[in-house]
Amino acid sequence: MSLKKNVGEKIKAIREAKRLSLQEMAQNSGLELELVNNIEDNTNIPGLSPLIKIARALGVRLGTFLDDSDNLGPEVCRAGEAEKSLSTSNTKSRSNSHLDFASLASHKAGRSMEPFLINIEPADEKGLILSSHEGEEFIYVMEGVVKIIYGKDEYLLNKGDSIYYDSIVEHLVCAGNNNNAKILAVVYAPQ
């Protein structure tokens, strides 16, 4: 089973266990009914913002969609062991997915932060969509150049640069020079 398919199935299973209709989920998350339905049916690759809104609407942490573990102790993730957890897109076109996430703590239950290694592929900047959600993000550039659009400001980060911001402000992370980039990102989204 693909990881993308796992996310949609987990969301649907949690929603049904909580006896919420698709309409109630859409209303509680502030998302369109069609989008919620497409995410559950795995016909839409969700970005982080909709996933965080769905997690809040369901009363679960974001990581619930990405892991199956009840490990409460520390988790060590050795080089090369990060698990690819999902691909997202911040573009209008589903076919232009440009962020591939690898979770660094997928087996740690009860976590408040989501650490990821993210490979960023260049995307057509005309179709990019900014998003916002409650919480904070920390990004450290490991390879390449990354462009961060934060509100009305724009930042170009090179290897070794980092940024920490409140994610309630509309923002976007993308490749900064039409070449692939790699970042370490830590996302905190309160429940």
N, C-alpha and C positions, 0 to 999 in steps of 0.2 A: 504494500500500500504506500502511495506517495505521501510525503510529509505535507504537501499542500492539501491533499485529501483528508489527512488526519485532522487538520485545523478545522475545516468545515464540519466534519463529523463530530468532533468534540464539542463545538459550539452548539450544534443541534441537540446532541445528547444532554448537555447541561441545561439548555433552554427547556427541553421536554421534561427533564427531571424536576425542574422548578415550576412546571405546569404553566409556562408562558407561551402565548401564541406568537406567531411571527409579527403580528401587528403590535402586540404589547412590547416585544423586544425592540422593534423599530422605534416606537414612541419613547421607550425608556432610554434608548441609546442616542436618540436624536438623528438616526440614520433613516434613509429612505427604505421603505418596505422591500422594494425590488433589490436594493443592494444587499440587505440582510439575507434575503432568499438566495441570491446568487452566491454569497459567501458560503452559506450552508450547503448549497448544491455543488460547490467547488467550480463554479463557472466564472468566478471573479477572484482575482488574487488581491486580498486586502492589504492596504498599507498599515503602518503601525497605528495611525490615528483611529481608524475604524475599529481595529482590534482592541485598543484601549477603551473605546466607548462601549463596545460590546462587553468587555470584561467588567466594567463598572456597572453596566445594566444588569449583569448576571450576579454581581457581588462576589466575583472571583478575581484573583490576580492574573495579570497578563500571562505569566508563565504556565498557568493551568492549561492553556491551549497547546503548549509546546513540550510538555513533559508528562511522564507517567509514573514518577517516582515519589516515594515517601521518605527519602533520605533526609534526615534532619541534621546530620553531622556535616563537617566540612566536605567540600567536593574539590578534588584536585583534577585539573584538566591538563594533561601533558601535551606538549607540542605535537600537532598533527592529529589530536584526538577530538577536536571540536566537532560537534554534530551539526550538520546542515539542518536547520529547522524550518526555514521558509524563505520564499522569495516574495518581494513586494515591489510595487510600482507606485510612484507618485506622479503618474502621467495619466492623461485622459484615455489612452489606448492600453488595453490589457496586454497587448502583444509586445509592449515596450517595457517589460519588466527590467529594472536596472539595479536592484539591491538584493543581494543574496546573503542571508543571515546564517551564521553558524553560532549556536548557543554555546557558551562557555560554562553554563551551570544548569543544564537541563535536568539533572538528576537531584538537584537540591530543592527539597520541598520547603514551602513556607518562606521563600525568599522575597525580599522587598525590592531588589534591584534585578535588572535583566542585563547581564553582560554578553555582548556579541562581538564576533569578528564579522565584519561586513565587507564583502567585495562589491565595489561600485563600478558598473559599466556605464560608458557614456550614453546619454539619452538626448533625444531631440528637445532642446530647451523651450521650444514654442508650446509644447503640450504639458509642461510641468505644472503641478498643482501643489501649492503650499498647504500644510496641515497644522493643526494645533490640538493639544490635549493637555490635561492636567499633568503636572510632574516636572521633572528636570531631566536633562541629558548631558552627558559628558562624552566628548569625542576626542580621540587621539589618532593622528594620521600616522600610519605605519609605512605606507607606500603611496607615491603619486601626489597629485594635487587635488584637494577637495574644495568645492565651493559650498558655502553655507549662506543661504538667504534667510535672514532673521528679521522679520518685520520689513522695514524699508531699507535695512542695511544689508550689505553683502561682504562676506569675508572669504579670502582665498587662503587656505591653510596648506602648508607644505609638510613633507615628512618631518616628524618630530614636534609639530605644532599641535596645540589642543584648544578646545573651546568648551565652556560649561555654560548652559543657558536654561532659562525657564521655558518649558515647552508649551506653555499656554499661549505664547506669542507665535503667530503663524511663522512656520519655518520650512526649510527644504534642504536636504543634503544631496549633492550630486557631484559627478566628476567635474573637476575644475579646468581641464585642458583637453577634453576629448580623448583622454587615455584612461585606462582602468586605474582604480585606486583601492586601497585597503585601509580600513579604520578599525580601531577598537572603540566600541560604543557601550556606554552603560546608561540604561534607561531606568528612571524611577517613576512609577505611576502609582499614586496613592489609591487605596481601595475605597 
